[in-house]
């Protein structure tokens, strides 16, 4: 009887350890996804800023050309 109880306890402990490991792996994957998304957002933001700067530069050039005429 005691041996059966000990075996059951060992099995439960093993299951708990496996669940904890799986949970840690999931958390690491989530962190990597968030990190990847952050990089994509930063790149898109930089591209938008560059486009805005180009548009403003073109507008300024057009204004200068029109004023000279």
N, C-alpha and C positions, 0 to 999 in steps of 0.2 A: 504494500500500500504506500509506504513512504517513498519507495523508489518511483512509483508512478507519479506521485505528487512532485517529486524532484524533477522528473523528466518533463512534466507539464510546465513547471516553473521555468525550466531552461528553455523550452520551446517558446514560451511567452516572452522571455527576455530577448531571445534571438529575433522574434517578430518585431518587438519594439525597436531594437537596434536597426533592423532593416528599414522600418518606417521612418526612423530619424534620418538615416542616410538618404532615403528617397526625398524627404522633405528638404534636406540641405541641398541636394542636387537641383531640385525645383527652384529654390531660392537663388542659387547661383545662375541658373538659366534666366530667371526673371531679371536679375541684375544686368546680365549681359544684354538682354533685349532692351532694357531701359537705356543702357549706355549707347547701344547702336542707334536707337531712336534719337538720342540727344545729339549725336554726331551729325545725323541727317538733318535735324532741325537747324543746327549751327551752320552747316554748309548752305542750306536753302536761304537762311537769313543773310549770309555773306553775299550770295548771288543777288538777292533782292537789293541789298545796299549798293552793290556795284551797278546794277541796272539804274537805280535812282540817281546815282552820281553821274552816269553817262547821260541820262535824260536832262538833268540840270545843266550839265556842260553844254549839250547841244542847244538848249534854250538860251543860254548865255551867249553862245557864239552867234546864234540867229539874231539876238537883240543887238549885239555889237555890229553885225553886218548891216542891219536895217538902219541903225543910227548913223552909220558912216555915209549912207546914200542920202 
